[in-house]
Amino acid sequence: MSSFSFQTRSNIEFAADLIRQSKHAVILTGAGISTPSGIPDFRSTGTGLWSKDEPLEVASLSAFRTKPGQFFEWFRPLARQMFEAKPNSAHTALANLEERGYIKTVITQNIDTLHQKSGSKTVIEMHGTMQTLTCTQCYHKTQAEAYIARFVECGEIPRCPKCAAALKPDVILFGEQLPQSAWFSAQKAARGCDLMLVAGSSLEVLPVAGLPMQALDRGAHLVIINNTPTYLNVRADVSILEDVATVLPAIAERVLNG
């Protein structure tokens, strides 16, 4: 940890102590945990996807239904990045902590499945998943990997094998509600934890941004690791304004090896 400032080293040690002492730790992750893997976030000035495109025009449910070709044209570069991305050291650190029993649940705002690829087992995907596709006409559901591979490679729009309509990735677009089962599971996890660690989320997107408050209201500790401050930094036991890809491995090392 020699590359960190004295304050950051102290915060890392404090966060590790909280994890070791907890009985039911829950993690909430956002786009910042996946940007080191080459996946852009949505809101960063100049680099975020929404600084380049109008979300309601390209990534809303109504846009998909009326102009699926336009959606897939916009989505193809992002799909390629997610399809080719590998878990980074932050994902691996969380998977190792879960394997050793220090983490019970990962709640993620991401759709890239990098937590699962890194070995995390209990993952709640708040904004849907890239693992499946659903037909918007007959509602047939299918595994996505083969379709997405062809789409990324040659631009072939995924089509329903039953009715030939466009298959929609099971990710939450503008105008859609969160998956009900995921939301209920996330609330249960937040309300039942004694420690919530927020990693790589600016906590700007509701209702997920309210989950740490649900944990705090029930007496849980809060650790926040993000490049920029969030509305809850003032309530956190520990707040570290650093890259999660360097901080989380350092915390995991401290937890697992002392």
Secondary structure as GFF3:
##gff-version 3
##sequence-region A 1 258
A	DSSP	alpha_helix	6	21	.	.	.	ID=ss1
A	DSSP	beta_strand	25	29	.	.	.	ID=ss2
A	DSSP	three_ten_helix	31	33	.	.	.	ID=ss3
A	DSSP	three_ten_helix	35	37	.	.	.	ID=ss4
A	DSSP	three_ten_helix	49	51	.	.	.	ID=ss5
A	DSSP	alpha_helix	55	58	.	.	.	ID=ss6
A	DSSP	alpha_helix	61	66	.	.	.	ID=ss7
A	DSSP	alpha_helix	68	84	.	.	.	ID=ss8
A	DSSP	alpha_helix	89	99	.	.	.	ID=ss9
A	DSSP	beta_strand	105	108	.	.	.	ID=ss10
A	DSSP	alpha_helix	114	118	.	.	.	ID=ss11
A	DSSP	beta_strand	123	125	.	.	.	ID=ss12
A	DSSP	beta_strand	128	135	.	.	.	ID=ss13
A	DSSP	beta_strand	141	143	.	.	.	ID=ss14
A	DSSP	alpha_helix	145	154	.	.	.	ID=ss15
A	DSSP	beta_strand	167	171	.	.	.	ID=ss16
A	DSSP	alpha_helix	180	192	.	.	.	ID=ss17
A	DSSP	beta_strand	195	199	.	.	.	ID=ss18
A	DSSP	three_ten_helix	208	210	.	.	.	ID=ss19
A	DSSP	alpha_helix	211	217	.	.	.	ID=ss20
A	DSSP	beta_strand	221	225	.	.	.	ID=ss21
A	DSSP	three_ten_helix	233	235	.	.	.	ID=ss22
A	DSSP	beta_strand	238	240	.	.	.	ID=ss23
A	DSSP	alpha_helix	244	257	.	.	.	ID=ss24
###
